[in-house]
Amino acid sequence: MRIDPLLCQKLLIAIESDENAGSGKTLEISVEGHDAKEIAHHIKYLYDEQLVTGIDVTHMASPYAEILITDITPAGRKFLDDREPEPPKRRIGF
């Protein structure tokens, strides 16, 4: 399965905006229009690339990679910043 940068961006936004991010609790992340296997594949990619923190709980009976996400990393925030630049500042006449 190929990595979809837009899905990665949506997942990072969901993680960053979750009220439990950084609390030590695991996060349940979903994105409309994507199934659990596709999300798990992308979460594993984000985890491997150190864009998110979490615990790998994959075992032999797992149907796909299972990562319990706890937070977004500074590298993950930079990934988002690079793709979501701040809106241009408007000048007020003069």
N, C-alpha and C positions, 0 to 999 in steps of 0.2 A: 504494500500500500504506500502510495506517495504521500509526502507531507504537504498539507495544505496550509500555507502561511496565514491565510485569512482565518482558518479555524484556530490556529495557534494564537493569533491575536485575540480572537473572541474568548478563548479559554483563559488567557492571561488577564484580560479585562474582568472576566467573571471571578477569577481568583483574587485579584487586587481589590475588587469592590465587595467581596464577601466580608460580612461583619466579624467572622471568626478567624480571618486570616491573621496569622502571627500570634494567635492565642494559645497555640499548642494543640488545639482541637483539629481533627481532620475535616476537610471540606468536601462537600458533595457538589460536584460541578456537572452541569448539563448544558447543552447548547441545542436549541430547537433545530430540528431537521437533521440531526446526526445521531447515529445509534451508539450504544455503549462500547462496542468493539472499536469503532472509529475514534471515539473520544479517548479510550484507553491507549490506543496506539499513539495518538498525539501527546497525551499526558506523559507517556513513557519517553517520547522524544524530548519534551520540555525538561523532564527530570534528568535524562542523560546529558543534555546540553547545559545543565545547571541553571535553568531559567526559573525553576521552582524547587522548593524544598519539600521533602516528604519521606515516606518509608516504603520501601519496596517489599510488598507482602505476597509476591507471586510465588506459587508453589506448583508442584507437578500436576495437581488437579485443576489449576486455573485454566479457563478457556482462552485467556489472553493476559497480557501484562497487567498487574494490579499494583498501583502506586497510591498510597494514601497521602494526599497533598495537604501540607500545612501552611504554606505561604509562597509568595513570589519573591525572588531574589533581586538584588540590585541589577544583575544582568538582565533579568526579566523585565524590570522597569525600563531599562535602557532600550530593550527591544521594542517596547511599546512607544517610548518617546521618539524613537527613530521612525516609527510608522504613523504616529499621531502628533505631528508638530502642532505647536500652539497656534491658534488662529491669528492671522495678521492683525497688528495693532492699527486701529483706525486713527487717522489724523483729524483734528477738529479745525478745519479751515486754515487760516493764517498761511 
